Amino acid sequence: MQRKLPSYFLGKNQLVGTVIFSVLFALIFLNIYIPFSDTAWFRLGNSQMFLFTAGFAFISILILVTSRVVMYKVGRIVEMTYLGYVLWCILELVLICLFYTFVTTDIVNPAERQPWLPVFARAVLYGSISLIIPYILSGMYFTIMDKDRTIRLMNYSNVVSDDTRSPAPGDKITLFDNSGALKLSVSASNLYYIESDDNYIKVWYEDASGQMKTYMLRCRLKTVEQSFRGSPLVRCHRKYIVNMDKVKVLRKEKDIYWLDLDSDSIQPLPVSKTYVDPVLSRFMESRSDSASAGPSRSPDA
């Protein structure tokens, strides 16, 4: 339970999908459960009860959405474990059940005030079914999708690549389109930079013969940035991600930094103020590694 939670659990699309699936599952379950419950007050026909029902549903969905937005933000700052994820889901359940208990005992029928503990216990029981089950199912679905993506990594028959050799582990940069299909596999040593073009990205790389190539696929630059965090691929501009191992010169003209890459066919790339610090840090780290490994290239900056 202390292991790091896989990143696909905290992706924006996955979190949105979990909320939508959980809401739909809960609506179906509650419609089946209502006729057999002595504490459920959900109604569609009676106007007053319908307002209570609609209000409760709206606030419950708002709790889920707010919780998942916060989870997404927290997941980008700190590493979340399986235990942390489970506790977070339990907290969501408890909050919604407490809200249901409050509405049932104090708002729906305050004249016949029911003991809150039995109402809360019943809410936890049926809330667990209507929320925990879709959480488990959605988690299984995303795990299967991730495994399927991993399997596709092993099949390069329909994938554009810079060479025909089987890639060594960690030697390839693999890029997927928005549907999750593997489209491009490039050696890290051959990739120069990635450029944003609306809803597409354009990848600049050298093929096995040393010729500069470009490949375009439907994908967001933000997705690439998150997928290869900690690698030589660093965001330097809202339009560019650069392979810092290919940077020959880092220079400053007036208030703007520029990156000259190790290819005369590539124009210098700008570094916006937002990304100056990580670019400088990675550049110095790269130079330090090169110096410790021996003089592989001249220090131009």
Long-range contacts (C-beta under 8 A, 24 or more apart in sequence): 1-81, 1-82, 1-83, 1-86, 2-81, 2-82, 2-83, 3-81, 3-82, 4-79, 4-80, 4-81, 5-75, 5-79, 5-80, 5-81, 5-82, 5-84, 5-85, 6-143, 6-146, 7-75, 7-226, 8-142, 8-143, 8-145, 8-146, 9-85, 9-139, 9-142, 10-71, 10-72, 10-75, 10-76, 10-80, 12-72, 14-138, 14-142, 15-68, 15-69, 15-71, 15-72, 16-68, 17-138, 17-142, 18-68, 18-134, 18-135, 18-138, 18-139, 19-61, 19-64, 19-65, 19-68, 21-134, 21-137, 21-138, 22-64, 22-130, 22-131, 22-134, 22-135, 22-138, 23-61, 23-64, 25-130, 25-133, 25-134, 25-137, 26-130, 26-131, 26-134, 27-57, 29-126, 29-129, 29-130, 30-126, 30-130, 33-126, 33-130, 37-122, 37-126, 39-104, 39-114, 39-118, 39-119, 39-122, 39-123, 41-104, 41-108, 41-109, 49-108, 52-103, 52-107, 52-108, 56-99, 56-100, 56-103, 59-99, 60-96, 60-99, 60-100, 63-92, 63-95, 63-96, 63-99, 64-92, 64-96, 67-91, 67-92, 67-95, 89-131, 89-132, 89-135, 92-131, 93-124, 93-127, 93-128, 93-131, 93-132, 94-124, 96-127, 96-131, 97-123, 97-124, 97-127, 100-127, 145-180, 148-180, 149-176, 149-180, 149-182, 152-181, 152-182, 153-182, 155-182, 156-185, 159-183, 159-184, 159-185, 160-184, 160-185, 160-215, 161-185, 161-186, 162-186, 162-187, 162-190, 162-205, 162-206, 162-207, 162-208, 162-213, 163-187, 163-207, 163-208, 164-208, 173-228, 173-231, 173-233, 175-201, 175-203, 175-217, 175-219, 175-224, 176-219, 177-217, 177-218, 177-219, 178-218, 178-219, 178-220, 183-215, 183-217, 184-215, 184-217, 188-231, 188-232, 188-243, 188-245, 189-245, 191-233, 191-243, 191-246, 192-242, 192-243, 192-246, 192-261, 192-262, 192-263, 192-266, 193-240, 193-241, 193-242, 193-243, 193-246, 193-261, 193-266, 193-269, 194-221, 194-224, 194-233, 194-240, 194-241, 194-242, 195-239, 195-240, 196-220, 196-221, 196-238, 196-239, 196-240, 204-266, 206-263, 212-263, 212-265, 212-266, 232-282, 232-286, 234-275, 234-278, 234-279, 234-282, 235-275, 235-278, 236-269, 236-270, 236-271, 236-272, 236-275, 236-279, 237-269, 237-270, 237-271, 237-272, 237-275, 238-272, 238-274, 240-269, 240-270, 242-269, 242-279, 244-279, 244-282, 244-283, 244-286, 245-286, 247-283, 247-286, 248-297, 248-300, 249-300, 249-301, 250-279, 250-280, 250-283, 250-301, 251-301, 260-300, 262-297
